[in-house]
Amino acid sequence: MMFGLQIEKVLVLDGVDASCKQILQSHGMTVDERAKLSRDELQASLPFYDAVVVRSATKVRREVLSPGTTGRLKLISRAGTGVDNIDVDAATTSGILVMKSLSVVWPLNLFAD
């Protein structure tokens, strides 16, 4: 459990390194990988995941994060520098934590004591 968040199902997009999936699975999480989703596909998918991991190709904008449409989504993680492809204000309004990592081992941060 991270920051009091129960993360069980994660969507990994944009060709994030395979070690990310392995680390998450080693901690009992279900991980679905997709190369790329359209905005409509992303919006339709997010409510079914606790977390989503993106690189720069996926734009997680306000339209996708409308309050009441995000379902169980609790965390958006940006694998890389910056979060300019994520609408942090919209995520925060919807109660979603946004974090970034410069390393493919970012999931280890989820499990640090």
DRENZA-271562 format. One record per residue: chain; x, y, z of N, C-alpha, C in turn. Coordinates in steps of 0.05 Angstrom, whole numbers, plus 5000, padded with zeros to 4 digits. Example, Ala and Ser with C-alpha at 12.3 -4.5 7.8 and 13.67 -1.06 7.14 Angstrom:
REM DRENZA-271562
- mol n.px n.py n.pz ca.px ca.py ca.pz c.px c.py c.pz
- A 5264 4886 5156 5246 4910 5156 5264 4934 5156;
- A 5257 4955 5142 5273 4979 5143 5258 5001 5157;
//
This chain:
REM DRENZA-271562
- mol n.px n.py n.pz ca.px ca.py ca.pz c.px c.py c.pz
- A 5017 4977 5000 5000 5000 5000 5018 5025 5000;
- A 5011 5044 4983 5027 5068 4981 5010 5092 4988;
- A 5021 5110 5005 5006 5134 5013 4977 5127 5020;
- A 4973 5103 5031 4946 5095 5038 4929 5086 5015;
- A 4942 5083 4991 4927 5075 4967 4930 5045 4963;
- A 4908 5032 4958 4908 5004 4951 4909 5002 4920;
- A 4932 4994 4910 4937 4992 4881 4937 4962 4874;
- A 4917 4954 4859 4915 4926 4851 4917 4922 4821;
- A 4907 4941 4805 4907 4937 4776 4918 4963 4763;
- A 4939 4958 4745 4953 4980 4734 4953 4978 4703;
- A 4949 5001 4690 4951 5003 4661 4977 5016 4654;
- A 4994 5003 4639 5020 5014 4631 5019 5020 4601;
- A 5025 5044 4594 5023 5053 4566 5050 5063 4555;
- A 5051 5068 4530 5073 5082 4516 5100 5066 4516;
- A 5099 5040 4519 5124 5025 4517 5143 5029 4541;
- A 5132 5032 4564 5148 5034 4589 5164 5009 4591;
- A 5189 5011 4601 5207 4988 4603 5193 4964 4616;
- A 5199 4940 4606 5187 4915 4616 5192 4910 4646;
- A 5214 4921 4656 5219 4916 4685 5198 4929 4702;
- A 5185 4950 4693 5163 4963 4708 5141 4942 4713;
- A 5133 4929 4692 5112 4909 4694 5120 4886 4713;
- A 5145 4877 4710 5155 4856 4727 5155 4863 4757;
- A 5163 4887 4763 5164 4897 4790 5136 4898 4802;
- A 5118 4910 4786 5090 4912 4796 5078 4885 4801;
- A 5082 4866 4782 5071 4839 4785 5084 4825 4808;
- A 5109 4830 4814 5122 4816 4836 5110 4825 4863;
- A 5096 4848 4863 5082 4857 4887 5052 4852 4886;
- A 5044 4833 4869 5017 4823 4868 4997 4839 4852;
- A 5007 4858 4836 4989 4874 4820 4984 4862 4793;
- A 4960 4866 4783 4953 4858 4755 4961 4881 4737;
- A 4975 4875 4716 4986 4896 4698 4977 4890 4669;
- A 4964 4910 4657 4957 4909 4629 4975 4929 4614;
- A 4987 4920 4593 5005 4937 4576 4991 4943 4550;
- A 4993 4968 4541 4984 4976 4515 5004 4996 4504;
- A 5008 4995 4478 5027 5013 4466 5016 5042 4466;
- A 4991 5045 4457 4980 5072 4454 4949 5069 4454;
- A 4936 5088 4466 4907 5089 4466 4898 5116 4456;
- A 4877 5117 4441 4865 5143 4433 4854 5157 4458;
- A 4847 5182 4456 4836 5196 4479 4810 5182 4489;
- A 4793 5174 4470 4768 5161 4477 4773 5133 4490;
- A 4793 5119 4479 4800 5093 4491 4811 5096 4519;
- A 4827 5117 4523 4839 5122 4549 4817 5129 4569;
- A 4799 5146 4561 4777 5154 4579 4759 5130 4586;
- A 4755 5113 4567 4738 5089 4572 4753 5069 4590;
- A 4779 5068 4588 4795 5048 4603 4801 5056 4632;
- A 4807 5082 4637 4816 5090 4663 4799 5082 4687;
- A 4772 5083 4685 4756 5076 4708 4761 5047 4719;
- A 4773 5030 4703 4777 5002 4710 4804 4997 4723;
- A 4820 5017 4727 4847 5014 4737 4851 5032 4762;
- A 4868 5022 4780 4876 5038 4804 4898 5058 4797;
- A 4914 5051 4777 4937 5068 4769 4942 5065 4740;
- A 4954 5086 4728 4962 5086 4701 4991 5097 4700;
- A 5008 5084 4684 5035 5093 4680 5038 5102 4651;
- A 5048 5126 4647 5051 5137 4619 5079 5148 4615;
- A 5086 5150 4590 5110 5165 4583 5099 5191 4570;
- A 5113 5202 4551 5105 5228 4540 5084 5226 4518;
- A 5080 5203 4506 5061 5201 4484 5032 5204 4492;
- A 5025 5194 4516 4997 5195 4525 4992 5221 4539;
- A 4972 5235 4531 4964 5260 4543 4940 5255 4561;
- A 4943 5259 4587 4922 5254 4606 4911 5282 4613;
- A 4891 5291 4597 4880 5318 4599 4854 5319 4614;
- A 4845 5343 4619 4821 5348 4635 4797 5332 4624;
- A 4794 5330 4598 4771 5316 4587 4770 5287 4596;
- A 4793 5276 4600 4795 5247 4608 4791 5244 4638;
- A 4796 5266 4653 4795 5264 4682 4772 5278 4695;
- A 4750 5280 4681 4726 5294 4691 4717 5280 4717;
- A 4711 5296 4738 4702 5285 4763 4678 5266 4758;
- A 4678 5243 4772 4656 5225 4769 4659 5205 4746;
- A 4680 5209 4729 4684 5191 4707 4710 5174 4709;
- A 4724 5178 4731 4750 5165 4733 4749 5138 4748;
- A 4726 5131 4758 4722 5105 4771 4741 5100 4794;
- A 4757 5079 4792 4774 5071 4814 4802 5083 4812;
- A 4807 5100 4792 4834 5111 4787 4843 5128 4811;
- A 4867 5121 4822 4878 5135 4845 4905 5148 4840;
- A 4919 5139 4819 4946 5147 4814 4952 5148 4784;
- A 4966 5170 4776 4977 5172 4750 5007 5176 4754;
- A 5023 5159 4742 5052 5160 4744 5064 5166 4717;
- A 5082 5186 4716 5096 5193 4692 5124 5181 4693;
- A 5129 5162 4676 5156 5150 4674 5173 5168 4657;
- A 5189 5185 4669 5206 5204 4655 5205 5231 4669;
- A 5215 5251 4655 5217 5277 4667 5192 5293 4662;
- A 5184 5310 4681 5162 5328 4677 5135 5314 4677;
- A 5114 5330 4680 5087 5320 4679 5070 5338 4661;
- A 5083 5350 4641 5069 5369 4624 5048 5355 4606;
- A 5048 5329 4605 5027 5315 4590 5004 5305 4607;
- A 5005 5314 4633 4984 5306 4652 4972 5332 4663;
- A 4945 5334 4663 4932 5357 4675 4931 5352 4705;
- A 4951 5362 4719 4953 5357 4748 4930 5369 4763;
- A 4921 5393 4755 4898 5406 4769 4873 5389 4767;
- A 4867 5379 4743 4844 5362 4739 4846 5336 4754;
- A 4870 5324 4755 4874 5300 4770 4869 5305 4800;
- A 4881 5327 4810 4878 5333 4838 4848 5338 4845;
- A 4834 5352 4828 4805 5357 4832 4790 5331 4834;
- A 4799 5311 4819 4786 5285 4819 4797 5266 4840;
- A 4815 5276 4858 4826 5260 4879 4847 5240 4871;
- A 4860 5246 4848 4881 5228 4837 4908 5239 4842;
- A 4926 5223 4853 4953 5230 4858 4969 5228 4832;
- A 4986 5248 4827 5004 5248 4804 5033 5247 4814;
- A 5048 5229 4803 5077 5227 4811 5093 5222 4786;
- A 5119 5227 4787 5137 5221 4765 5162 5207 4775;
- A 5175 5194 4756 5200 5180 4763 5218 5181 4739;
- A 5243 5184 4744 5263 5185 4723 5276 5158 4718;
- A 5266 5138 4732 5279 5111 4731 5258 5090 4724;
- A 5267 5069 4711 5248 5047 4706 5242 5031 4731;
- A 5256 5037 4753 5250 5023 4778 5231 5040 4796;
- A 5216 5059 4784 5198 5076 4799 5179 5060 4817;
- A 5170 5037 4809 5151 5023 4827 5162 5017 4854;
- A 5188 5015 4857 5200 5009 4883 5192 5031 4902;
- A 5189 5056 4893 5180 5078 4910 5153 5072 4923;
- A 5137 5057 4910 5110 5050 4920 5111 5034 4945;
- A 5133 5019 4949 5135 4999 4970 5156 5006 4991;
- A 5167 5030 4990 5187 5038 5010 5173 5042 5037;
- A 5186 5034 5058 5175 5038 5085 5181 5065 5095;
//
